[in-house]
Amino acid sequence: MSLKSAKWLATKNSDEVVIVDCRYDLAQPAQAVRDYRQGHIPGAHFADLESDLCAPKGRHGGRHPLPSAIQFSALLSRLGWVEGKQLIAYDSEGSGAAHFWWLARYFGIEDVSVLQGGFQEWLNLGLPVSTDPPEIKPSPSPNLVPEPSLVATRDFVLEHLNNRVLIDSRSYERYTGFHEPIDPIAGRIPGAYHFDYKEVYNLPGEYRSVETLERHFSEIDPETDFPIVYCGSGVSACSNVLALSLIGVPALLYAGSFSDWISYADSPIERGDQAHGI
């Protein structure tokens, strides 16, 4: 099961789980570690989006390029993860934890889950909070092999523009191109349908029920569509990928997403209104 409750996590110890705090703030990248230091789930390790969970930026690959197997292996070693321990990711709004979940699966780790309701649910239940960093007990670096079948490249997306469902996970304003606060070019990949990643949550980090998600994605055929999901840089799209997995729909992540797409001068771009969904 990809989601675990705060009550369940509160019964586990460091021999059973490795807890990863994946909070991030695109506008103020340094804020996340400050929030972690001000209070986190006891035993949780902080994983920085920019330095731990992404490769250095290049000409292509988007704003948050996929980390290498060596980089992600080094992180898991620093966290003290070994086979048999479950990885539990959490954040404050959902997508950071979903991104970690997707990365772990991309590198062949199945025993990974997201904390349902995130840090706020932990606080709501009155569970203890720590300001102390956990004791670091590095483990041997695992041998990780990426699973290319989970990711879509720019060329793959370009090749399948007319025969695969393409989901844009950004806000409607960014999807239409009416407002683009982050990337230098506004618009969307042609033919993409709009499913804002925030709509898979009841509250930030709290996924809707399977029945509600099935209605939300009802126009996607789990037997034939196998959607490609993207956002601005490949992070928030993971919320939709995880939500789709909860209802049995396999999806590919376009990891570089729109920021990678626009790094190619010949990438077509579409703008304007479009009805929600398919």
GUDOZA-895086 format. One record per residue (C-alpha): residue number from 1; x, y, z. Coordinates in nm, 2 decimals. Layout:
// residues N
NUM / X / Y / Z
...
***
This chain:
// residues 278
1 / 0.00 / 0.00 / 0.00
2 / 0.14 / 0.34 / -0.10
3 / -0.02 / 0.53 / 0.19
4 / 0.04 / 0.48 / 0.56
5 / -0.14 / 0.65 / 0.85
6 / 0.02 / 0.86 / 1.12
7 / -0.11 / 0.62 / 1.38
8 / 0.06 / 0.33 / 1.20
9 / 0.39 / 0.52 / 1.18
10 / 0.38 / 0.61 / 1.55
11 / 0.40 / 0.24 / 1.63
12 / 0.72 / 0.18 / 1.43
13 / 1.09 / 0.22 / 1.53
14 / 1.41 / 0.29 / 1.34
15 / 1.48 / -0.08 / 1.29
16 / 1.16 / -0.10 / 1.09
17 / 1.13 / 0.23 / 0.90
18 / 1.34 / 0.51 / 0.76
19 / 1.14 / 0.84 / 0.77
20 / 1.22 / 1.11 / 0.52
21 / 1.11 / 1.47 / 0.55
22 / 1.05 / 1.59 / 0.19
23 / 0.92 / 1.94 / 0.26
24 / 1.02 / 2.20 / 0.00
25 / 0.95 / 2.56 / -0.10
26 / 1.02 / 2.66 / -0.47
27 / 1.00 / 3.03 / -0.39
28 / 1.23 / 3.00 / -0.08
29 / 1.44 / 2.68 / -0.12
30 / 1.62 / 2.73 / 0.22
31 / 1.29 / 2.75 / 0.41
32 / 1.23 / 2.38 / 0.40
33 / 1.53 / 2.29 / 0.61
34 / 1.45 / 2.57 / 0.85
35 / 1.10 / 2.42 / 0.89
36 / 1.26 / 2.08 / 0.95
37 / 1.48 / 2.22 / 1.23
38 / 1.19 / 2.39 / 1.39
39 / 1.00 / 2.06 / 1.42
40 / 0.98 / 1.72 / 1.25
41 / 0.86 / 1.37 / 1.31
42 / 1.11 / 1.21 / 1.56
43 / 1.37 / 1.01 / 1.38
44 / 1.30 / 1.18 / 1.04
45 / 1.59 / 1.26 / 0.81
46 / 1.57 / 1.57 / 0.59
47 / 1.61 / 1.52 / 0.21
48 / 1.67 / 1.85 / 0.02
49 / 1.49 / 1.87 / -0.31
50 / 1.76 / 2.06 / -0.49
51 / 2.08 / 1.89 / -0.36
52 / 1.96 / 1.54 / -0.26
53 / 1.68 / 1.45 / -0.49
54 / 1.78 / 1.62 / -0.82
55 / 2.09 / 1.62 / -1.04
56 / 2.26 / 1.94 / -1.13
57 / 2.08 / 2.15 / -1.39
58 / 2.20 / 2.13 / -1.75
59 / 2.08 / 2.25 / -2.08
60 / 1.81 / 1.99 / -2.09
61 / 1.64 / 1.78 / -1.82
62 / 1.43 / 2.06 / -1.67
63 / 1.45 / 2.25 / -1.34
64 / 1.47 / 1.93 / -1.13
65 / 1.66 / 1.67 / -1.33
66 / 1.65 / 1.31 / -1.22
67 / 1.93 / 1.22 / -0.98
68 / 2.16 / 0.94 / -1.09
69 / 2.15 / 0.60 / -0.93
70 / 2.48 / 0.68 / -0.76
71 / 2.34 / 1.00 / -0.61
72 / 2.02 / 0.84 / -0.49
73 / 2.22 / 0.54 / -0.35
74 / 2.44 / 0.78 / -0.16
75 / 2.14 / 0.94 / -0.01
76 / 1.99 / 0.61 / 0.10
77 / 2.33 / 0.51 / 0.25
78 / 2.33 / 0.84 / 0.45
79 / 1.98 / 0.77 / 0.57
80 / 2.08 / 0.42 / 0.69
81 / 1.84 / 0.24 / 0.46
82 / 1.88 / -0.13 / 0.40
83 / 1.66 / -0.39 / 0.24
84 / 1.39 / -0.49 / 0.49
85 / 1.34 / -0.14 / 0.62
86 / 1.04 / 0.06 / 0.48
87 / 1.09 / 0.41 / 0.35
88 / 0.82 / 0.65 / 0.46
89 / 0.81 / 1.00 / 0.30
90 / 0.62 / 1.30 / 0.42
91 / 0.59 / 1.67 / 0.36
92 / 0.34 / 1.95 / 0.42
93 / 0.14 / 1.95 / 0.10
94 / 0.18 / 1.62 / -0.08
95 / 0.40 / 1.65 / -0.39
96 / 0.74 / 1.64 / -0.22
97 / 0.66 / 1.30 / -0.06
98 / 0.50 / 1.17 / -0.38
99 / 0.82 / 1.27 / -0.57
100 / 1.04 / 1.07 / -0.32
101 / 0.80 / 0.78 / -0.36
102 / 0.83 / 0.79 / -0.73
103 / 1.21 / 0.82 / -0.72
104 / 1.24 / 0.52 / -0.49
105 / 1.02 / 0.31 / -0.72
106 / 1.22 / 0.43 / -1.03
107 / 1.53 / 0.30 / -0.87
108 / 1.37 / -0.04 / -0.80
109 / 1.26 / 0.00 / -0.43
110 / 0.91 / -0.12 / -0.38
111 / 0.89 / -0.09 / 0.00
112 / 0.82 / 0.28 / 0.00
113 / 0.51 / 0.47 / 0.12
114 / 0.38 / 0.82 / 0.17
115 / 0.24 / 0.94 / 0.50
116 / -0.13 / 1.00 / 0.45
117 / -0.21 / 1.36 / 0.56
118 / 0.16 / 1.45 / 0.58
119 / 0.31 / 1.64 / 0.87
120 / -0.01 / 1.82 / 0.95
121 / -0.19 / 1.49 / 1.02
122 / 0.09 / 1.40 / 1.26
123 / 0.04 / 1.73 / 1.44
124 / -0.34 / 1.70 / 1.44
125 / -0.31 / 1.37 / 1.63
126 / -0.10 / 1.54 / 1.89
127 / 0.20 / 1.31 / 1.82
128 / 0.54 / 1.41 / 1.94
129 / 0.76 / 1.65 / 1.74
130 / 1.14 / 1.67 / 1.76
131 / 1.39 / 1.95 / 1.68
132 / 1.69 / 1.71 / 1.71
133 / 1.84 / 1.55 / 1.40
134 / 1.84 / 1.17 / 1.41
135 / 2.15 / 0.97 / 1.49
136 / 2.32 / 0.90 / 1.16
137 / 2.41 / 0.54 / 1.10
138 / 2.52 / 0.51 / 0.74
139 / 2.46 / 0.18 / 0.57
140 / 2.63 / 0.03 / 0.27
141 / 2.54 / 0.20 / -0.06
142 / 2.27 / -0.01 / -0.23
143 / 2.32 / -0.11 / -0.59
144 / 2.04 / 0.07 / -0.77
145 / 1.92 / 0.02 / -1.13
146 / 1.68 / 0.27 / -1.28
147 / 1.36 / 0.14 / -1.43
148 / 1.32 / 0.32 / -1.77
149 / 0.97 / 0.19 / -1.82
150 / 0.84 / 0.44 / -1.56
151 / 0.97 / 0.75 / -1.72
152 / 0.89 / 0.93 / -2.05
153 / 1.16 / 1.13 / -2.23
154 / 1.10 / 1.44 / -2.44
155 / 1.14 / 1.24 / -2.76
156 / 0.89 / 0.98 / -2.64
157 / 0.63 / 1.24 / -2.56
158 / 0.69 / 1.41 / -2.90
159 / 0.64 / 1.07 / -3.07
160 / 0.32 / 1.00 / -2.89
161 / 0.15 / 1.33 / -2.89
162 / -0.15 / 1.20 / -3.09
163 / -0.19 / 0.85 / -2.94
164 / -0.13 / 0.88 / -2.56
165 / -0.33 / 1.06 / -2.29
166 / -0.11 / 1.35 / -2.17
167 / -0.19 / 1.50 / -1.83
168 / -0.08 / 1.85 / -1.73
169 / -0.07 / 1.87 / -1.35
170 / -0.01 / 2.25 / -1.31
171 / -0.26 / 2.52 / -1.21
172 / -0.51 / 2.61 / -1.48
173 / -0.35 / 2.95 / -1.53
174 / -0.02 / 2.79 / -1.61
175 / -0.18 / 2.53 / -1.82
176 / -0.36 / 2.78 / -2.04
177 / -0.05 / 3.00 / -2.06
178 / -0.24 / 3.30 / -1.91
179 / 0.01 / 3.32 / -1.62
180 / 0.36 / 3.17 / -1.59
181 / 0.54 / 3.27 / -1.28
182 / 0.83 / 3.02 / -1.30
183 / 0.93 / 2.91 / -1.65
184 / 1.04 / 3.16 / -1.92
185 / 0.79 / 3.03 / -2.18
186 / 0.41 / 3.00 / -2.11
187 / 0.17 / 2.74 / -2.24
188 / 0.14 / 2.36 / -2.24
189 / 0.24 / 2.06 / -2.44
190 / -0.01 / 2.02 / -2.73
191 / -0.31 / 1.79 / -2.66
192 / -0.25 / 1.78 / -2.29
193 / -0.55 / 1.76 / -2.06
194 / -0.57 / 1.95 / -1.73
195 / -0.57 / 1.77 / -1.40
196 / -0.44 / 2.00 / -1.13
197 / -0.24 / 1.78 / -0.89
198 / -0.40 / 1.96 / -0.59
199 / -0.73 / 1.81 / -0.68
200 / -0.63 / 1.46 / -0.57
201 / -0.62 / 1.58 / -0.21
202 / -0.89 / 1.65 / 0.04
203 / -0.65 / 1.86 / 0.24
204 / -0.28 / 1.92 / 0.16
205 / -0.11 / 1.58 / 0.16
206 / -0.43 / 1.39 / 0.23
207 / -0.53 / 1.18 / -0.07
208 / -0.90 / 1.15 / -0.16
209 / -1.07 / 0.81 / -0.13
210 / -1.02 / 0.55 / -0.41
211 / -1.39 / 0.60 / -0.50
212 / -1.34 / 0.98 / -0.54
213 / -1.02 / 0.94 / -0.73
214 / -1.19 / 0.69 / -0.97
215 / -1.46 / 0.96 / -1.04
216 / -1.19 / 1.23 / -1.08
217 / -1.01 / 1.02 / -1.34
218 / -1.31 / 0.84 / -1.48
219 / -1.24 / 0.93 / -1.84
220 / -0.91 / 0.76 / -1.83
221 / -0.93 / 0.39 / -1.93
222 / -0.69 / 0.19 / -1.71
223 / -0.67 / -0.08 / -1.97
224 / -0.57 / 0.12 / -2.27
225 / -0.47 / 0.48 / -2.18
226 / -0.15 / 0.45 / -1.97
227 / -0.12 / 0.83 / -1.94
228 / 0.20 / 1.04 / -1.95
229 / 0.20 / 1.29 / -1.66
230 / 0.39 / 1.62 / -1.64
231 / 0.40 / 1.94 / -1.45
232 / 0.66 / 2.22 / -1.45
233 / 0.97 / 2.02 / -1.34
234 / 0.86 / 1.67 / -1.26
235 / 0.78 / 1.71 / -0.89
236 / 0.41 / 1.79 / -0.84
237 / 0.32 / 1.56 / -1.13
238 / 0.41 / 1.27 / -0.90
239 / 0.10 / 1.34 / -0.69
240 / -0.11 / 1.25 / -1.00
241 / 0.11 / 0.95 / -1.07
242 / 0.06 / 0.82 / -0.72
243 / -0.31 / 0.90 / -0.72
244 / -0.35 / 0.71 / -1.05
245 / -0.16 / 0.41 / -0.90
246 / -0.41 / 0.40 / -0.61
247 / -0.69 / 0.33 / -0.86
248 / -0.48 / 0.09 / -1.06
249 / -0.39 / 0.31 / -1.35
250 / -0.02 / 0.29 / -1.45
251 / 0.13 / 0.62 / -1.56
252 / 0.46 / 0.74 / -1.70
253 / 0.62 / 1.05 / -1.55
254 / 0.77 / 1.30 / -1.80
255 / 1.05 / 1.37 / -1.55
256 / 1.18 / 1.68 / -1.72
257 / 0.83 / 1.81 / -1.77
258 / 0.74 / 2.15 / -1.92
259 / 1.08 / 2.31 / -1.82
260 / 1.25 / 2.04 / -2.02
261 / 1.01 / 2.06 / -2.31
262 / 1.07 / 2.43 / -2.36
263 / 1.45 / 2.38 / -2.36
264 / 1.42 / 2.25 / -2.71
265 / 1.36 / 2.52 / -2.97
266 / 1.15 / 2.29 / -3.19
267 / 0.90 / 2.18 / -2.92
268 / 0.55 / 2.28 / -3.02
269 / 0.35 / 2.47 / -2.76
270 / -0.02 / 2.53 / -2.72
271 / -0.20 / 2.80 / -2.53
272 / -0.56 / 2.90 / -2.45
273 / -0.87 / 2.76 / -2.27
274 / -0.94 / 2.39 / -2.26
275 / -1.21 / 2.20 / -2.07
276 / -1.10 / 2.03 / -1.75
277 / -1.02 / 1.66 / -1.79
278 / -1.06 / 1.46 / -2.11
***
